[in-house]
Amino acid sequence: MKDSILNKLHMLIDRHEEIAGLLADPGVIGDQNQFRELSQEYAQLEPVVKCFQNHNSAQDDLTAAEDMLKDDDADVREMALEEKKDASEKIEAYELELQKLLLPKDPNDESNIFLEIRAGTGGDEAAIFAGDLFRMYSRFAEMKHWQVEIINQNLGEHGGYREIIARIIGKGAYSQLKFESGAHRVQRVPETESQGRVHTSAATVVVMPEVADVAQIEINPSDLRVDTFRASGSGGPVSYTHLTLPTITE
């Protein structure tokens, strides 16, 4: 493992221990916002710390196995070879997992989502396919103990949905479903087909994170500029108003 990665891991472990101490501080416990933010950061660091601890344990096993290879007993050396192989495989797996855990995370990964499914080409069969997709996502949400709220739906004539929009409430919903966005296609003999011919149907899926409340922008009426213009022509006089909004800077 590269020294830069090891240094970063040690820094994260130090931060994890620091947060553990802060969470026991009465002053922090009394500040709900700070306590919540630190708790979230602690939970995010926990998988990294545990994986690194497992990596170090496997590294110790590898060192012990290499020492056993120097033993005069052939049976001990044979056993050491097996332990060395097992430890090496674990170290490789833990290093790969650590690299994934250290990748920058999408800030919306823990968000609830809005799921929109629309039937595409394929007529009634596309609506049925859209219904199958929605049931699949609903079952997955049920397995994760997430809540599903239907916001809007347009039923198909022979079942399924021409369109359905739902809100899925659950921790990490966006991280688990964000890659489902896009066009989905199925080739099968539809329920509406009497001749047994295979049809191709499609549906589109959109997964959007539920954003936090956005602060309302306040505009002072005195900052507005309203210009009224009049013009005349063959159709008679016409007036229109032009409204100029103030420039908003962050």
C-alpha positions in Angstrom: 0.0 0.0 0.0 1.3 3.5 -0.9 2.7 5.7 1.9 0.2 8.5 0.9 -2.7 6.2 1.5 -1.3 4.9 4.8 -0.8 8.5 6.0 -4.4 9.3 5.1 -5.7 6.3 6.8 -3.8 7.1 10.0 -5.2 10.6 9.9 -8.7 9.3 9.6 -8.2 6.9 12.5 -6.9 9.8 14.6 -10.0 11.8 13.6 -12.3 8.9 14.5 -10.8 8.7 18.0 -11.0 12.5 18.3 -14.7 12.4 17.5 -15.3 9.6 19.9 -14.0 11.8 22.6 -16.0 14.8 21.5 -19.2 12.8 21.5 -18.7 12.1 25.2 -18.2 15.8 26.0 -21.3 17.3 27.8 -20.8 20.5 25.9 -21.1 18.8 22.6 -24.0 16.6 23.8 -25.9 19.8 24.7 -25.4 21.2 21.2 -27.8 19.2 19.0 -26.5 20.5 15.7 -22.8 19.8 16.5 -23.7 16.4 18.1 -25.6 15.4 15.0 -22.8 16.5 12.6 -20.2 14.7 14.6 -22.3 11.5 14.8 -22.7 11.5 11.1 -19.0 12.0 10.5 -18.2 9.2 13.0 -20.6 6.8 11.2 -18.9 7.6 7.9 -15.4 6.9 9.3 -16.5 3.7 11.0 -16.3 1.4 7.9 -12.9 2.8 7.0 -11.5 2.2 10.5 -12.8 -1.3 10.8 -11.5 -2.3 7.4 -8.1 -0.9 8.2 -8.0 -2.8 11.5 -8.8 -6.0 9.6 -6.1 -5.2 7.1 -3.5 -4.7 9.9 -4.6 -8.0 11.6 -4.2 -9.8 8.3 -0.7 -8.2 7.9 0.2 -9.5 11.4 -0.9 -13.0 10.3 1.2 -12.7 7.2 4.3 -11.8 9.3 3.7 -14.7 11.7 3.3 -17.1 8.8 6.6 -15.9 7.2 8.3 -16.5 10.6 6.9 -20.0 10.7 8.3 -20.8 7.3 11.8 -20.8 8.9 10.8 -23.6 11.2 12.7 -26.9 10.9 9.5 -28.9 11.0 8.1 -29.6 7.5 4.5 -29.9 8.7 4.8 -26.4 10.3 6.2 -25.0 7.1 3.4 -26.5 5.1 0.8 -25.0 7.4 2.6 -21.7 7.2 2.3 -21.7 3.4 -1.4 -22.1 3.7 -1.7 -19.3 6.3 0.5 -17.1 4.2 -1.6 -17.6 1.1 -4.8 -16.9 3.1 -3.4 -13.8 4.7 -2.1 -12.4 1.4 -5.6 -12.9 -0.2 -7.2 -11.1 2.7 -4.7 -8.2 2.5 -5.4 -7.8 -1.2 -9.1 -7.7 -0.6 -8.9 -5.3 2.3 -6.6 -2.9 0.3 -9.1 -2.9 -2.6 -12.0 -2.2 -0.2 -10.0 0.6 1.4 -9.4 2.3 -1.9 -13.1 2.2 -2.6 -13.9 3.6 0.9 -11.4 6.5 0.3 -13.1 7.6 -2.9 -14.9 11.0 -2.7 -18.6 10.4 -1.9 -21.5 12.0 -3.6 -23.0 14.5 -1.0 -26.5 13.2 -2.0 -25.7 9.5 -1.3 -27.7 9.4 1.9 -30.7 11.3 0.6 -34.2 10.1 0.0 -35.2 10.0 -3.7 -37.9 10.7 -6.2 -38.4 7.8 -8.6 -40.1 8.5 -11.9 -41.0 5.7 -14.4 -42.5 6.4 -17.8 -43.6 3.9 -20.4 -41.8 4.3 -23.7 -42.2 2.5 -27.0 -44.3 -0.6 -27.0 -47.8 0.5 -26.3 -49.7 -1.3 -23.6 -46.9 -3.7 -23.1 -44.6 -0.8 -22.2 -47.0 0.3 -19.5 -47.1 -3.3 -18.1 -43.3 -3.3 -18.2 -43.2 0.1 -16.3 -45.5 -1.5 -13.7 -43.1 -4.5 -13.4 -40.2 -2.1 -12.8 -42.1 -0.2 -10.2 -42.9 -3.4 -8.3 -39.3 -4.4 -8.5 -38.1 -1.2 -6.9 -40.9 -1.4 -4.4 -39.8 -4.9 -3.3 -36.2 -3.7 -3.1 -37.3 -0.8 -0.9 -39.3 -3.2 1.3 -36.2 -5.4 1.7 -34.3 -2.3 2.8 -37.1 -1.3 5.2 -37.6 2.0 3.2 -40.9 3.8 2.8 -42.6 4.2 -0.6 -45.0 7.1 -1.2 -46.8 7.3 -4.6 -47.1 11.0 -5.6 -48.7 10.7 -9.0 -49.7 7.8 -11.3 -51.3 7.3 -14.7 -52.5 3.8 -15.1 -52.2 1.8 -18.4 -55.3 0.5 -20.1 -54.2 -3.2 -19.7 -52.3 -2.8 -16.4 -49.1 -1.2 -15.3 -48.5 2.5 -15.6 -48.1 5.0 -18.4 -46.3 7.1 -15.7 -45.7 6.9 -12.0 -43.8 9.1 -9.6 -43.0 8.0 -6.1 -40.9 9.2 -3.2 -38.7 6.6 -1.5 -37.7 7.4 2.0 -34.6 5.6 3.4 -31.0 6.2 4.4 -28.7 5.7 1.4 -31.6 5.3 -1.1 -29.9 7.6 -3.6 -26.6 5.8 -3.3 -28.3 2.4 -4.0 -30.6 3.5 -6.9 -28.9 6.4 -8.6 -27.4 4.2 -11.4 -30.9 2.9 -12.3 -31.6 6.2 -14.2 -31.9 5.7 -17.9 -33.7 3.6 -20.5 -34.7 0.0 -19.7 -35.7 -2.4 -22.4 -37.4 -5.9 -22.4 -38.0 -8.4 -25.1 -40.7 -11.0 -24.3 -44.1 -12.3 -25.4 -46.5 -9.7 -23.8 -49.7 -10.5 -22.0 -51.6 -8.6 -24.7 -50.1 -10.7 -27.6 -52.4 -13.5 -28.8 -50.1 -14.7 -31.6 -47.1 -15.5 -29.3 -44.8 -13.0 -31.0 -41.9 -11.4 -29.1 -42.2 -7.7 -28.6 -39.6 -5.1 -27.6 -40.8 -2.6 -25.0 -39.1 0.2 -23.2 -39.5 2.4 -20.2 -37.4 5.3 -18.8 -36.4 5.6 -15.2 -35.3 8.8 -13.5 -33.9 8.9 -10.0 -33.4 12.3 -8.3 -32.2 13.0 -4.8 -34.5 14.8 -2.4 -32.6 18.0 -1.6 -32.7 19.8 1.7 -34.9 22.8 2.2 -33.5 25.7 0.3 -33.5 29.1 2.0 -36.1 31.4 0.6 -34.7 34.4 -1.2 -36.1 37.7 0.0 -36.3 40.5 -2.5 -36.8 44.1 -1.3 -39.5 45.8 -3.5 -37.4 48.9 -3.5 -34.7 47.0 -5.4 -37.1 46.2 -8.3 -37.1 48.2 -11.5 -40.4 48.3 -13.4 -40.5 49.9 -16.9 -43.8 50.3 -18.8 -43.7 50.9 -22.6 -46.5 51.8 -25.0 -46.6 51.4 -28.8 -49.2 51.9 -31.4 -49.9 50.2 -34.7 -52.6 49.0 -37.0 -54.1 46.9 -34.2 -54.3 49.8 -31.8 -52.2 50.9 -28.9 -50.3 48.2 -27.0 -48.6 48.4 -23.6 -46.2 46.0 -21.9 -44.2 46.0 -18.7 -40.6 45.0 -18.2 -39.5 43.8 -14.8 -35.8 43.8 -13.9 -34.8 41.8 -10.9 -31.8 42.7 -8.7 -28.6 40.7 -9.1 -28.3 38.0 -6.5 -24.9 37.0 -5.3 -24.0 34.1 -3.0 
